Structures are given as C-alpha cells and as structure tokens.
Amino acid sequence: MMRPGPSRDYYLRRRSEGLIHTQALLSLARRRVDVLWAMLRDKRLFTSAPPVTQAA
C-alpha cells in the first residue's frame, strides 16, 4: 500500500470518503480477496488492466 498504484489509490479514495485507517484497510483487503476469488473462479492470470467485455 505504500507504493504508488491501484491499491494505494483505492486506499486514499476510501480515506477521502471519511473512513478511518482500519476501515479503509479492511475495505482494501476485501477488494483484494474479491479479485483473487475472481481469478481462481475464472482461471485467469492477474493483470492490472480490467478485462475487456464484449458488447451485446
């Protein structure tokens, strides 16, 4: 979280929304678990860019 990147941006955004450090950190942890679960479910490798979805 100390290095610049998407995790730090998310943490700082949650802090700016009024959450205290612990709440923002737990929110970041939940988000990371959600990403990990989606990677395992879809059998995908991690990329920092979101996947491209096809329009119907």
C-alpha positions as CSV (number, residue, x, y, z in Angstrom):
1,M,0.0,0.0,0.0
2,M,2.9,2.3,0.4
3,R,4.0,2.2,-3.2
4,P,2.0,4.1,-5.9
5,G,-0.5,2.0,-7.7
6,P,-4.1,0.9,-7.8
7,S,-4.1,-0.3,-4.2
8,R,-2.8,2.9,-2.8
9,D,-5.3,4.9,-5.0
10,Y,-8.2,2.8,-3.7
11,Y,-7.0,3.2,0.0
12,L,-6.6,7.0,-0.4
13,R,-10.0,7.3,-2.1
14,R,-11.6,5.4,0.8
15,R,-9.8,7.7,3.3
16,S,-11.1,10.7,1.4
17,E,-14.6,9.3,1.8
18,G,-14.2,9.6,5.6
19,L,-13.2,6.1,6.6
20,I,-10.6,5.8,9.3
21,H,-7.3,3.9,8.6
22,T,-8.5,0.5,9.8
23,Q,-11.8,0.7,7.9
24,A,-10.0,1.7,4.7
25,L,-7.5,-1.1,5.1
26,L,-10.2,-3.7,5.6
27,S,-12.1,-2.4,2.6
28,L,-8.9,-2.8,0.5
29,A,-8.4,-6.3,1.9
30,R,-12.0,-7.2,0.9
31,R,-11.4,-5.9,-2.6
32,R,-8.2,-7.9,-3.0
33,V,-9.9,-11.1,-1.8
34,D,-12.7,-10.4,-4.4
35,V,-10.1,-10.1,-7.1
36,L,-8.3,-13.2,-6.0
37,W,-11.6,-15.2,-5.9
38,A,-12.5,-14.0,-9.4
39,M,-9.0,-15.1,-10.7
40,L,-9.4,-18.5,-9.2
41,R,-13.0,-18.9,-10.4
42,D,-12.2,-17.8,-14.0
43,K,-8.8,-19.5,-14.1
44,R,-7.1,-16.2,-15.2
45,L,-3.8,-14.6,-14.5
46,F,-3.6,-11.2,-12.8
47,T,-3.3,-8.1,-15.0
48,S,-3.6,-4.6,-13.6
49,A,-5.9,-3.5,-16.5
50,P,-9.6,-4.6,-16.2
51,P,-10.7,-7.3,-18.7
52,V,-12.4,-6.1,-21.9
53,T,-16.1,-7.0,-22.0
54,Q,-17.9,-7.6,-25.3
55,A,-21.0,-5.5,-26.0
56,A,-24.1,-7.4,-26.9
